Amino acid sequence: MLEAIQQAAAVEDGSVNPHYLDHLVATAETRDIEATEDILSGSGVKLLARGSKISAAQRERLLQHKLQKPLEHCLGLSEGISPQRLAEVAHALLERYPLLAGLCSHARARPAAESLAHLPLSPPLQALLAIYAQRGSDRLEHAVGVALAALGLGRRLMPGDLEAHRLLKLAGLLHDVGELYLQPDYLRRDLPLHAEQWRHLVSHPIISHRVLHGIEGGGPALAALVISHHERLDGFGYPQGLRGEAELGLPAQILAAAEWLVGLMESGASAVVHASIATKLIPGEFSDQLLEELRQVSAASAGPHGLPNEAASLADALPKAVRVAIVLRSFRHSREQIEARLADASPALCSMLELFLHRLQQLQTSFTSAGLDTGQPEQVFDELVAEAGAVKVEVVSLVREFSWRMRELERESLMRASQLSSEDQALLQGLIDTLKADLSPSS
């Protein structure tokens, strides 16, 4: 999968990415961004002198030339994201999310917010972070949240390794800078994306790797960590599909788990309940050592789990539960057909189908264990009305996670299919269509 996504994410050597440049120009409207050295074209023409301010006036000129050195390497801010601002955001997140605060508590270490504020950032990295934060306040909160979670896990699982802790903080802050180089519509949460568009979106770890590899204050170790922030131990992550602890080391697992945890917190659901459910739903995504640490922190951080509107949450979850049940019922009926295909499948398709089947079987087992696979989810939800709030939250979180995992399975499968022959792609699409044959939004 890496080769296919690299092709989709490829940035021509020396060219200035127009989407990154648009973000740069927008940031320059509110902050002074200047060239920290002469910016030269590939032929040696000076396009901007050292100290020149970046503005919309230079946009077209920069786009017309290939540069001797990446533009990101040649920029600095007179006033970037200050240590005080990082500390303020960190403190706010620690107060908002008990799970994050529990993860970052450490009796003998510098407070996490203070540690993050003292992280040295080179001028180019400060500029990158400021441009990323310009996309919205939630982006800086996401970056700081991942940095805090990564630091907390790093201190627990790699005690005393200060260099690893520094890299995890830095990787947390900068892991998503590759999004600056993508078409903005791919990042809109209100628009559904097709498989081809997902292929571009999931290339952002590769772009982040390319940007951070040679930049001042970055380097190969940081880039190697950042490219893995969506990988999983069972091989179902992206962009490289790494599998096993030999390929996905502990620091990379920590960063991936931190990004995942912060995503749960941002979803608005009870992060403690949701994290517990998600780790049970798809076992094997992270190491037992890491999951045990999360369980201990979750248990210590547990508190009231009531939802603002439990009835509305249940009403929203019921149709999702029905749709998941329909897909899994189709899976049971299609299982023999899918397995029969494995006998004649190409090696690439066979590997894809085995992963596909493994994930579906995990979902099937978990759905059945939760008592939602009775054929009558409506009855189960009727019985929940009388249950305690914590039970309702757990079921709502479970159904949300199921719905997400089903979408993820289809998206990841179609994205990986880009490496298959047209015949194999058609076969995989046909199997997915079979599973969804009885599924409709109104089901």
Wavefront OBJ file of the C-alpha trace (Angstrom):
o trace
v 0.000 0.000 0.000
v 2.888 2.373 0.704
v 3.959 2.546 -2.957
v 0.453 3.393 -4.158
v -0.054 6.122 -1.563
v 3.409 7.543 -2.178
v 2.449 7.997 -5.818
v -0.777 9.720 -4.821
v 1.047 11.918 -2.301
v 4.118 12.634 -4.384
v 5.256 16.233 -4.364
v 7.452 17.106 -7.320
v 10.993 17.734 -6.214
v 11.579 21.436 -5.679
v 8.005 22.499 -6.407
v 5.997 24.509 -3.908
v 2.772 22.805 -2.848
v -0.107 25.211 -3.597
v -2.236 24.085 -0.633
v 0.622 24.579 1.815
v 1.344 27.956 0.231
v -2.279 29.031 0.647
v -2.117 28.177 4.366
v 1.195 30.034 4.585
v -0.234 33.170 2.985
v -3.319 33.040 5.224
v -1.101 32.819 8.309
v 1.037 35.706 7.044
v -2.021 37.939 7.217
v -1.949 37.783 11.021
v 1.700 36.913 11.796
v 4.996 38.124 10.372
v 6.605 35.231 8.499
v 9.977 35.932 6.968
v 12.669 34.173 4.997
v 15.439 32.997 7.316
v 17.784 32.693 4.315
v 17.762 33.610 0.634
v 15.111 31.630 -1.241
v 16.608 30.553 -4.563
v 15.120 28.964 -7.646
v 16.581 25.757 -9.005
v 18.607 27.804 -11.489
v 20.020 30.051 -8.743
v 17.762 33.095 -9.184
v 17.085 34.871 -5.894
v 13.303 34.904 -5.471
v 13.235 36.309 -1.953
v 16.080 37.772 0.089
v 16.758 36.782 3.655
v 14.521 38.814 5.986
v 11.811 39.362 3.365
v 8.244 39.115 4.628
v 5.981 36.495 3.073
v 2.700 37.778 1.661
v 0.117 37.038 -1.021
v 2.196 39.132 -3.419
v 4.842 36.399 -3.670
v 2.401 33.505 -4.150
v 2.421 33.233 -7.926
v 6.137 33.812 -8.210
v 6.885 31.003 -5.773
v 4.534 28.644 -7.592
v 6.230 29.324 -10.934
v 9.651 28.093 -9.814
v 11.258 24.988 -8.438
v 13.353 25.816 -5.411
v 16.846 24.746 -4.454
v 15.649 24.138 -0.910
v 12.138 23.318 0.374
v 10.242 26.477 1.272
v 9.392 25.109 4.741
v 13.120 24.992 5.574
v 13.592 28.693 4.877
v 10.915 30.306 7.024
v 10.601 31.680 10.527
v 8.096 33.680 12.562
v 8.783 36.794 14.560
v 6.170 35.498 16.989
v 5.242 31.807 16.740
v 3.233 29.625 19.077
v 4.690 30.809 22.377
v 5.583 28.474 25.240
v 2.945 30.295 27.288
v 0.292 29.494 24.656
v 1.285 25.830 24.618
v 1.072 25.727 28.414
v -2.352 27.408 28.411
v -3.777 24.927 25.909
v -2.215 22.011 27.780
v -3.655 23.104 31.133
v -7.107 23.543 29.596
v -7.027 20.045 28.087
v -5.839 18.459 31.333
v -8.737 20.090 33.170
v -11.250 19.059 30.507
v -10.240 15.396 30.193
v -9.699 13.393 33.409
v -8.291 10.466 31.413
v -5.608 12.721 29.922
v -4.825 14.208 33.334
v -4.511 10.723 34.823
v -2.248 9.640 31.995
v 0.047 12.633 32.505
v 0.249 12.473 36.304
v 3.764 11.611 37.437
v 5.017 12.255 40.955
v 8.698 12.723 40.100
v 8.580 14.394 36.684
v 8.135 17.985 35.603
v 4.403 18.737 35.124
v 3.371 17.730 31.612
v 2.150 21.184 30.572
v 5.384 22.768 31.746
v 7.441 20.084 30.001
v 5.637 20.763 26.737
v 6.114 24.515 27.079
v 9.886 24.026 27.476
v 10.208 21.894 24.333
v 12.744 23.611 22.019
v 11.338 24.328 18.552
v 13.497 25.518 15.675
v 12.234 28.524 13.642
v 11.034 26.298 10.751
v 9.172 23.988 13.164
v 7.615 26.974 14.931
v 6.432 28.229 11.551
v 4.979 24.830 10.626
v 3.102 24.562 13.919
v 1.742 28.100 13.625
v 0.542 27.481 10.062
v -1.093 24.224 11.158
v -2.749 25.959 14.119
v -4.102 28.648 11.777
v -6.592 26.075 10.436
v -8.577 26.446 13.662
v -8.193 26.420 17.436
v -9.220 22.765 17.519
v -6.114 21.868 15.479
v -3.722 23.276 18.084
v -5.731 21.550 20.812
v -5.468 18.267 18.904
v -1.712 18.615 18.479
v -1.159 19.526 22.125
v -3.471 16.730 23.269
v -1.567 14.109 21.297
v 1.749 15.478 22.578
v 0.521 15.266 26.176
v -0.881 11.753 25.779
v 2.315 10.577 24.065
v 4.438 12.094 26.836
v 2.273 10.484 29.538
v 2.483 7.047 27.943
v 6.177 7.480 27.200
v 6.988 8.263 30.815
v 5.044 5.201 31.978
v 6.321 2.706 29.411
v 9.816 4.101 28.761
v 10.820 5.601 32.126
v 14.018 7.606 32.139
v 14.369 7.737 28.341
v 14.376 11.522 28.054
v 15.273 11.539 24.361
v 12.318 9.288 23.574
v 10.077 11.592 25.611
v 11.349 14.623 23.668
v 10.690 12.936 20.323
v 7.206 11.848 21.409
v 6.295 15.407 22.431
v 7.635 16.784 19.176
v 5.938 14.085 17.092
v 2.645 14.710 18.880
v 2.755 18.412 18.073
v 3.706 17.923 14.414
v 2.223 14.560 13.387
v -0.514 16.081 11.204
v 1.432 18.831 9.397
v 1.099 16.761 6.216
v -2.564 17.801 6.126
v -1.404 21.276 5.083
v -0.422 19.845 1.699
v -3.795 18.266 0.875
v -6.768 19.668 -0.957
v -8.870 21.279 1.805
v -12.077 19.476 0.770
v -10.460 16.166 1.735
v -10.278 17.402 5.329
v -13.898 18.524 5.654
v -15.750 16.380 8.150
v -19.165 17.112 6.651
v -18.387 15.600 3.229
v -18.262 11.856 2.519
v -15.098 10.711 0.757
v -14.778 8.031 -1.884
v -11.948 5.490 -1.924
v -9.758 7.527 -4.298
v -10.120 10.623 -2.106
v -9.341 8.574 0.995
v -6.116 7.493 -0.690
v -5.066 11.142 -0.752
v -6.197 11.852 2.810
v -4.354 8.896 4.287
v -1.157 10.005 2.564
v -0.682 12.765 5.154
v 1.689 10.675 7.362
v 3.964 10.218 4.345
v 3.888 13.929 3.591
v 4.608 14.726 7.256
v 7.576 12.334 7.044
v 8.914 14.035 3.920
v 8.573 17.506 5.424
v 10.119 16.677 8.808
v 12.940 14.422 7.630
v 15.395 17.129 6.611
v 14.065 20.222 8.355
v 16.041 22.038 11.058
v 14.952 20.657 14.424
v 13.451 17.559 12.811
v 15.396 14.671 11.370
v 15.101 10.984 10.454
v 14.132 9.785 13.954
v 11.251 12.249 14.212
v 10.097 11.551 10.655
v 10.167 7.774 11.226
v 8.009 8.181 14.319
v 5.487 10.517 12.705
v 4.872 8.323 9.659
v 3.588 5.568 11.974
v 0.917 7.494 13.883
v -1.938 5.619 12.176
v -0.313 2.171 12.166
v -1.601 -0.808 14.173
v 0.113 -3.977 15.407
v -2.308 -6.250 13.542
v -1.340 -4.759 10.170
v -4.586 -2.891 9.568
v -3.133 0.586 9.968
v -1.714 2.880 7.317
v 0.228 3.975 5.314
v 2.703 1.078 5.491
v 0.504 -1.664 6.948
v 3.164 -2.497 9.559
v 2.564 -5.678 11.523
v 4.036 -6.953 14.777
v 6.297 -5.305 17.337
v 9.374 -5.920 15.190
v 7.964 -3.508 12.592
v 6.013 -1.203 14.914
v 8.206 -0.424 17.892
v 7.032 0.845 21.256
v 7.567 4.598 20.577
v 5.500 4.345 17.373
v 2.801 2.394 19.214
v 2.738 5.070 21.898
v 2.249 7.849 19.360
v -0.453 5.881 17.525
v -2.271 5.141 20.778
v -2.007 8.790 21.841
v -3.532 9.970 18.558
v -6.317 7.395 18.907
v -7.074 8.323 22.526
v -7.272 12.037 21.800
v -9.620 11.278 18.915
v -11.906 9.456 21.358
v -11.860 12.404 23.727
v -12.680 14.820 20.925
v -15.635 12.675 19.809
v -17.648 13.881 22.791
v -18.305 10.391 24.130
v -17.098 9.193 27.509
v -13.447 8.559 26.662
v -12.928 6.137 29.564
v -15.845 3.916 28.529
v -15.124 4.290 24.837
v -11.448 3.423 25.198
v -12.307 0.327 27.213
v -14.817 -0.818 24.606
v -12.566 -0.102 21.640
v -9.666 -2.120 23.046
v -11.964 -5.087 23.634
v -13.690 -4.752 20.280
v -10.581 -5.111 18.131
v -7.887 -6.821 20.213
v -4.349 -6.827 18.922
v -4.106 -3.254 17.661
v -1.709 -2.328 20.471
v 0.593 -4.352 22.718
v -0.683 -5.921 25.939
v 1.795 -3.793 27.896
v 0.382 -0.565 26.473
v -3.245 -1.651 26.868
v -2.699 -2.692 30.480
v -1.305 0.751 31.243
v -4.370 2.328 29.649
v -6.700 0.072 31.641
v -5.056 1.078 34.897
v -5.243 4.777 34.077
v -8.845 4.398 32.893
v -9.849 2.673 36.117
v -8.223 5.403 38.200
v -9.835 8.141 36.079
v -13.338 6.661 36.047
v -16.074 9.027 37.139
v -19.704 9.825 36.335
v -20.544 8.552 32.857
v -23.950 10.148 32.344
v -24.763 11.555 28.923
v -26.378 14.992 28.577
v -29.398 13.392 26.919
v -29.451 9.625 27.378
v -32.763 9.094 25.585
v -31.596 11.039 22.535
v -28.303 9.135 22.515
v -30.101 5.803 22.587
v -32.449 6.943 19.839
v -29.471 7.920 17.706
v -27.652 4.650 18.406
v -30.553 2.315 17.606
v -30.619 2.727 13.784
v -26.828 2.353 13.753
v -27.125 -0.884 15.709
v -29.743 -2.176 13.274
v -27.535 -1.366 10.271
v -24.504 -3.065 11.832
v -26.611 -6.149 12.593
v -27.749 -6.299 8.957
v -24.197 -6.112 7.620
v -22.975 -8.795 10.009
v -25.907 -11.013 9.080
v -24.919 -10.599 5.427
v -21.371 -11.517 6.413
v -22.526 -14.781 7.966
v -24.453 -15.630 4.827
v -21.538 -14.681 2.554
v -18.738 -16.248 4.595
v -18.519 -19.444 2.566
v -18.541 -17.483 -0.686
v -15.699 -15.261 0.493
v -13.618 -18.165 1.755
v -14.171 -20.008 -1.548
v -12.656 -17.027 -3.349
v -9.454 -17.416 -1.356
v -8.629 -20.680 -3.117
v -8.322 -19.005 -6.518
v -7.287 -15.511 -5.416
v -3.984 -13.917 -6.345
v -1.477 -13.624 -3.451
v -2.215 -9.903 -3.095
v -5.985 -10.410 -3.025
v -5.649 -13.417 -0.739
v -3.733 -11.330 1.814
v -6.351 -8.595 1.554
v -9.289 -10.983 1.974
v -7.706 -12.722 4.965
v -7.302 -9.365 6.725
v -10.838 -8.398 5.709
v -12.257 -11.658 7.103
v -10.268 -11.382 10.320
v -11.625 -7.916 11.040
v -15.208 -8.886 10.258
v -14.959 -11.966 12.458
v -13.693 -9.827 15.352
v -16.644 -7.476 14.928
v -19.054 -10.388 14.698
v -17.723 -11.954 17.896
v -17.818 -8.676 19.833
v -21.300 -7.768 18.604
v -22.601 -11.186 19.688
v -20.850 -10.962 23.067
v -22.525 -7.606 23.698
v -25.967 -9.165 23.250
v -26.786 -6.958 20.264
v -26.840 -9.783 17.737
v -30.206 -11.172 18.809
v -31.898 -10.225 15.546
v -33.972 -7.703 17.472
v -31.774 -4.757 18.512
v -34.938 -2.719 19.095
v -35.898 -5.001 21.993
v -32.443 -4.689 23.516
v -32.668 -0.892 23.386
v -36.163 -0.924 24.904
v -34.760 -2.846 27.859
v -31.932 -0.313 28.224
v -34.330 2.509 29.020
v -34.657 1.150 32.552
v -30.931 0.560 32.996
v -28.436 2.733 34.836
v -26.731 5.610 33.040
v -23.340 3.890 32.898
v -24.862 0.928 31.056
v -26.503 3.229 28.530
v -23.260 5.073 27.919
v -21.439 1.787 27.390
v -23.955 0.554 24.820
v -24.064 3.900 22.993
v -20.249 3.937 22.885
v -20.233 0.342 21.678
v -22.607 1.070 18.809
v -20.689 4.189 17.813
v -17.488 2.195 17.725
v -19.114 -0.582 15.686
v -20.437 1.906 13.129
v -17.026 3.541 12.824
v -15.257 0.194 12.483
v -17.598 -0.903 9.686
v -16.905 2.289 7.739
v -13.196 1.936 8.452
v -13.202 -1.638 7.165
v -14.760 -0.655 3.848
v -12.556 2.404 3.430
v -9.313 0.605 4.262
v -10.188 -2.341 2.029
v -10.969 -0.179 -0.989
v -7.906 1.969 -0.382
v -5.643 -1.079 -0.264
v -7.352 -2.440 -3.383
v -5.575 0.251 -5.410
v -2.582 -2.110 -5.526
v -4.637 -4.968 -6.954
v -5.354 -5.794 -10.578
v -8.582 -4.428 -12.046
v -10.059 -7.952 -11.891
v -9.189 -8.315 -8.192
v -10.506 -4.824 -7.467
v -13.825 -5.714 -9.072
v -13.997 -8.913 -7.031
v -13.342 -7.118 -3.747
v -15.896 -4.432 -4.583
v -18.416 -7.144 -5.385
v -17.908 -8.774 -1.996
v -18.348 -5.451 -0.215
v -21.496 -4.764 -2.238
v -22.819 -8.195 -1.276
v -22.367 -7.412 2.401
v -24.150 -4.087 1.971
v -26.901 -5.364 -0.323
v -29.618 -5.156 2.325
v -28.264 -2.022 3.938
v -29.841 1.410 3.525
v -29.778 4.580 5.629
v -33.398 4.069 6.541
v -32.932 0.456 7.675
l 1 2 3 4 5 6 7 8 9 10 11 12 13 14 15 16 17 18 19 20 21 22 23 24 25 26 27 28 29 30 31 32 33 34 35 36 37 38 39 40 41 42 43 44 45 46 47 48 49 50 51 52 53 54 55 56 57 58 59 60 61 62 63 64 65 66 67 68 69 70 71 72 73 74 75 76 77 78 79 80 81 82 83 84 85 86 87 88 89 90 91 92 93 94 95 96 97 98 99 100 101 102 103 104 105 106 107 108 109 110 111 112 113 114 115 116 117 118 119 120 121 122 123 124 125 126 127 128 129 130 131 132 133 134 135 136 137 138 139 140 141 142 143 144 145 146 147 148 149 150 151 152 153 154 155 156 157 158 159 160 161 162 163 164 165 166 167 168 169 170 171 172 173 174 175 176 177 178 179 180 181 182 183 184 185 186 187 188 189 190 191 192 193 194 195 196 197 198 199 200 201 202 203 204 205 206 207 208 209 210 211 212 213 214 215 216 217 218 219 220 221 222 223 224 225 226 227 228 229 230 231 232 233 234 235 236 237 238 239 240 241 242 243 244 245 246 247 248 249 250 251 252 253 254 255 256 257 258 259 260 261 262 263 264 265 266 267 268 269 270 271 272 273 274 275 276 277 278 279 280 281 282 283 284 285 286 287 288 289 290 291 292 293 294 295 296 297 298 299 300 301 302 303 304 305 306 307 308 309 310 311 312 313 314 315 316 317 318 319 320 321 322 323 324 325 326 327 328 329 330 331 332 333 334 335 336 337 338 339 340 341 342 343 344 345 346 347 348 349 350 351 352 353 354 355 356 357 358 359 360 361 362 363 364 365 366 367 368 369 370 371 372 373 374 375 376 377 378 379 380 381 382 383 384 385 386 387 388 389 390 391 392 393 394 395 396 397 398 399 400 401 402 403 404 405 406 407 408 409 410 411 412 413 414 415 416 417 418 419 420 421 422 423 424 425 426 427 428 429 430 431 432 433 434 435 436 437 438 439 440 441 442 443
